[in-house]
């Protein structure tokens, strides 16, 4: 299985900066103690992605709702945006992007979608934190949904979440971010890496990299610390993924470890661009270990 790539029909007056109401699945037990938010892949939506994931068999647990009976599941849907790679057809996507064989090509296409989608995800996070607390909120995604969730977490300035996960995804802007953290500087920079844009000394290259990302996406304000470092992250990837090469998942994990994030990455032989029973089993084990649920 894979994300749908057939562009859906778009209403003529649809606003690309608006997002449909998420699909919300209440806790199986009737008692809400935890929230898990999961972002779908490019071309999909909450109604297609959510029910299939929730009814997928997980050995030892049954299903995700059975594994987390006190959990509310939230499946947001991306807005319709023009997909440049599909001759500017309208498609549900968290952001526009050009090529995953060369992720640095035409990176500017990502800016508007990533900015809007991160703001949307942050709004959902804040609402759920008000209900159950950040220590009971988990964020994850599949494919482009994984990519959007990782950027959302890098830009997150609220309290640390309990855990995060991604399946068959990648990290947008990884190459540029890694250059900054490793000492290569930002785009066109000949200045000292450890001097910020405001002329102040920078003691944390990771924070400087995220500040560069905020500037690139046009996100207002500054961060005083990188909250993502306090959020344990599970990344699962099919070794035979022909949509998002497993090397992109490895590179994302490697960079995030360099940034100081506690990352567990597992690859699954024989698996393409989707999840498997084994991956879901590992994901459940990871989240249960971190949340105690």
C-alpha positions as CSV (number, residue, x, y, z in Angstrom):
1,X,0.0,0.0,0.0
2,X,1.1,3.6,-0.4
3,X,-0.1,7.2,-0.3
4,X,-2.6,8.0,-3.1
5,X,-1.0,10.1,-5.8
6,X,-4.1,10.8,-7.9
7,X,-4.9,14.4,-7.4
8,X,-8.4,14.8,-6.0
9,X,-11.0,17.3,-7.4
10,X,-10.6,20.6,-5.6
11,X,-13.5,23.1,-5.0
12,X,-12.8,26.2,-7.1
13,X,-12.9,28.6,-4.1
14,X,-11.1,26.4,-1.6
15,X,-8.6,28.3,0.6
16,X,-5.3,26.5,0.7
17,X,-4.6,27.9,4.1
18,X,-7.7,26.3,5.7
19,X,-7.8,22.8,7.1
20,X,-10.8,20.5,7.5
21,X,-11.8,19.5,11.0
22,X,-9.8,16.6,12.1
23,X,-11.2,13.1,12.5
24,X,-11.5,12.4,16.3
25,X,-11.8,8.9,17.6
26,X,-12.8,8.8,21.3
27,X,-11.1,6.4,23.8
28,X,-12.3,2.8,23.7
29,X,-12.7,2.8,27.5
30,X,-14.7,6.1,27.6
31,X,-12.0,7.6,29.8
32,X,-9.7,10.2,28.2
33,X,-6.2,10.1,29.6
34,X,-3.9,10.4,26.6
35,X,-4.1,11.8,23.1
36,X,-2.2,10.5,20.0
37,X,-2.2,12.8,16.9
38,X,-1.2,11.2,13.6
39,X,-0.7,12.9,10.3
40,X,-1.5,11.1,7.0
41,X,0.7,11.0,3.9
42,X,0.5,13.2,0.7
43,X,-2.7,12.7,-1.3
44,X,-4.6,11.0,1.5
45,X,-6.9,12.3,4.2
46,X,-8.0,11.5,7.8
47,X,-11.1,9.5,6.6
48,X,-9.0,7.2,4.5
49,X,-6.0,6.9,6.6
50,X,-7.3,6.9,10.2
51,X,-9.8,4.0,10.2
52,X,-7.4,1.7,8.3
53,X,-4.6,2.3,10.7
54,X,-6.9,1.9,13.8
55,X,-8.2,-1.5,12.5
56,X,-4.8,-2.8,11.5
57,X,-3.8,-6.0,13.3
58,X,-1.0,-5.7,15.9
59,X,0.3,-9.0,17.3
60,X,0.2,-9.0,21.1
61,X,-2.0,-5.9,21.3
62,X,-4.9,-6.4,18.8
63,X,-5.1,-2.9,17.5
64,X,-4.0,0.6,18.4
65,X,-7.3,1.4,20.3
66,X,-6.9,-1.9,22.2
67,X,-3.3,-1.2,23.0
68,X,-4.3,2.4,24.2
69,X,-7.9,2.1,25.5
70,X,-7.8,5.4,27.3
71,X,-6.5,7.3,24.3
72,X,-8.2,9.8,22.0
73,X,-6.9,9.5,18.5
74,X,-6.8,12.6,16.3
75,X,-6.3,12.4,12.6
76,X,-5.9,15.9,11.0
77,X,-6.4,16.3,7.2
78,X,-4.0,18.5,5.2
79,X,-5.3,21.4,3.1
80,X,-5.5,21.3,-0.7
81,X,-2.4,22.9,-2.2
82,X,-1.0,23.0,-5.7
83,X,1.5,20.1,-6.3
84,X,4.2,21.4,-8.6
85,X,5.4,17.9,-9.4
86,X,1.8,17.1,-10.6
87,X,1.6,20.1,-13.0
88,X,0.1,22.2,-10.3
89,X,-2.8,20.0,-9.7
90,X,-4.6,20.4,-6.4
91,X,-4.0,17.7,-3.9
92,X,-4.1,17.2,-0.1
93,X,-0.6,17.8,1.1
94,X,1.0,19.3,4.2
95,X,3.5,21.2,2.0
96,X,4.6,21.2,-1.6
97,X,7.9,19.6,-2.5
98,X,9.7,18.7,-5.6
99,X,12.0,15.7,-5.4
100,X,12.9,13.1,-2.8
101,X,15.7,11.7,-4.9
102,X,17.3,15.2,-4.4
103,X,15.6,16.8,-1.4
104,X,17.6,20.0,-1.6
105,X,16.2,20.8,-5.1
106,X,13.6,23.6,-5.1
107,X,13.3,23.6,-1.3
108,X,11.5,27.0,-1.5
109,X,8.4,25.2,-2.6
110,X,8.0,23.9,1.0
111,X,7.9,27.2,2.8
112,X,4.2,28.2,2.7
113,X,2.8,24.7,3.4
114,X,5.2,23.9,6.2
115,X,4.6,27.3,7.9
116,X,0.8,26.8,7.7
117,X,0.8,23.1,8.6
118,X,3.1,23.6,11.6
119,X,0.8,26.3,12.9
120,X,-2.2,24.0,12.5
121,X,-0.5,21.1,14.3
122,X,0.7,23.4,17.1
123,X,-2.9,24.6,17.5
124,X,-4.1,21.0,18.0
125,X,-1.2,20.2,20.4
126,X,-2.0,23.2,22.6
127,X,-5.7,22.3,22.7
128,X,-4.9,18.7,23.8
129,X,-2.3,19.8,26.3
130,X,-4.9,22.0,27.9
131,X,-7.0,18.8,28.4
132,X,-4.6,16.1,29.4
133,X,-1.2,17.8,29.8
134,X,1.8,17.6,27.6
135,X,3.1,14.5,29.4
136,X,0.1,12.7,27.9
137,X,0.3,13.8,24.3
138,X,2.1,12.0,21.4
139,X,2.6,13.2,17.9
140,X,3.4,11.1,14.8
141,X,2.9,10.8,11.1
142,X,3.4,8.7,7.9
143,X,5.5,9.7,4.9
144,X,4.9,13.5,4.3
145,X,2.9,13.5,7.5
146,X,6.1,12.3,9.3
147,X,8.1,15.1,7.6
148,X,5.5,17.7,8.7
149,X,5.4,16.3,12.3
150,X,9.2,16.5,12.6
151,X,9.3,20.1,11.4
152,X,6.4,20.9,13.8
153,X,8.4,19.4,16.6
154,X,11.6,21.3,15.7
155,X,9.6,24.5,15.9
156,X,7.6,23.6,19.0
157,X,8.1,26.1,21.8
158,X,5.6,24.6,24.2
159,X,6.2,22.0,27.0
160,X,7.8,18.8,25.8
161,X,5.5,16.0,24.6
162,X,5.7,12.5,26.0
163,X,6.8,10.9,22.8
164,X,6.8,11.2,19.0
165,X,7.1,8.8,16.1
166,X,7.4,8.7,12.3
167,X,6.9,6.0,9.7
168,X,8.6,6.0,6.3
169,X,9.4,9.7,6.4
170,X,12.2,12.2,6.1
171,X,13.3,15.6,7.5
172,X,12.9,18.6,5.2
173,X,15.9,21.0,5.1
174,X,18.0,18.3,6.8
175,X,21.1,19.1,4.7
176,X,21.1,22.8,5.5
177,X,20.3,22.3,9.2
178,X,23.1,19.8,9.5
179,X,25.5,22.2,7.9
180,X,24.7,24.7,10.6
181,X,25.0,22.3,13.5
182,X,28.2,20.8,12.1
183,X,29.8,24.2,11.5
184,X,29.1,24.9,7.9
185,X,27.0,27.9,8.4
186,X,23.7,28.9,6.8
187,X,23.1,29.9,3.2
188,X,25.5,32.4,2.0
189,X,27.1,32.8,5.4
190,X,30.8,33.7,5.7
191,X,30.4,34.9,9.2
192,X,31.2,33.0,12.4
193,X,28.6,30.2,12.8
194,X,28.4,30.9,16.5
195,X,27.2,34.4,16.1
196,X,23.5,34.8,15.7
197,X,21.7,37.0,13.3
198,X,21.3,39.7,15.9
199,X,25.1,39.7,16.5
200,X,24.9,37.9,19.8
201,X,27.2,34.9,20.6
202,X,25.5,31.5,20.0
203,X,26.4,28.7,22.4
204,X,24.1,26.2,20.9
205,X,24.4,25.4,17.2
206,X,21.3,23.3,17.3
207,X,19.2,26.2,18.5
208,X,20.9,28.4,15.9
209,X,19.9,25.9,13.2
210,X,16.3,25.9,14.4
211,X,16.3,29.7,14.5
212,X,17.5,29.7,10.9
213,X,14.6,27.3,10.0
214,X,12.1,29.7,11.7
215,X,13.5,32.6,9.7
216,X,13.4,30.6,6.4
217,X,9.7,29.7,7.0
218,X,8.7,33.1,8.2
219,X,7.8,32.0,11.7
220,X,7.7,34.9,14.1
221,X,9.5,35.0,17.5
222,X,12.6,33.3,18.9
223,X,13.1,30.1,20.9
224,X,15.2,30.1,24.0
225,X,15.6,26.3,24.1
226,X,15.1,23.3,21.8
227,X,12.2,21.4,23.4
228,X,12.4,18.6,20.8
229,X,15.5,17.3,22.7
230,X,13.3,16.2,25.5
231,X,10.9,14.2,23.4
232,X,11.8,10.6,22.7
233,X,11.3,9.7,19.0
234,X,10.7,6.4,17.2
235,X,11.3,6.2,13.5
236,X,10.3,3.1,11.5
237,X,11.1,2.7,7.8
238,X,10.6,0.0,5.2
239,X,13.9,-1.2,3.8
240,X,12.3,-1.6,0.3
241,X,10.6,1.8,0.3
242,X,10.5,3.1,-3.3
243,X,8.8,6.4,-2.4
244,X,10.9,7.7,0.4
245,X,14.2,5.9,0.3
246,X,15.3,4.4,3.7
247,X,18.5,6.4,3.4
248,X,16.4,9.6,3.9
249,X,15.1,8.1,7.2
250,X,18.6,7.2,8.2
251,X,19.8,10.7,7.5
252,X,16.9,12.2,9.5
253,X,17.7,9.9,12.5
254,X,21.4,10.7,12.3
255,X,20.9,14.4,12.2
256,X,18.4,14.4,15.0
257,X,20.8,12.4,17.2
258,X,23.4,15.0,16.4
259,X,21.0,17.6,17.6
260,X,20.6,15.7,20.9
261,X,17.3,14.0,20.3
262,X,16.8,10.5,21.8
263,X,16.0,8.6,18.6
264,X,15.3,4.9,18.1
265,X,15.2,3.9,14.4
266,X,14.3,0.5,13.0
267,X,14.3,-0.7,9.5
268,X,12.0,-3.5,8.2
269,X,13.1,-5.9,5.6
270,X,10.7,-6.6,2.7
271,X,8.5,-3.6,3.6
272,X,7.8,-0.8,1.1
273,X,6.3,2.6,1.7
274,X,3.8,1.7,4.4
275,X,3.6,0.2,7.9
276,X,3.6,-3.4,8.9
277,X,2.4,-5.5,11.9
278,X,6.0,-5.6,13.1
279,X,6.4,-1.8,12.8
280,X,3.2,-1.1,14.6
281,X,4.1,-3.6,17.3
282,X,7.4,-1.8,17.9
283,X,5.7,1.6,17.8
284,X,3.2,0.5,20.5
285,X,6.0,-0.9,22.7
286,X,7.9,2.4,22.3
287,X,5.0,4.6,23.2
288,X,3.8,2.4,26.1
289,X,7.3,2.4,27.6
290,X,7.5,6.2,27.5
291,X,3.9,6.9,28.6
292,X,3.2,4.1,31.0
293,X,-0.2,3.6,29.2
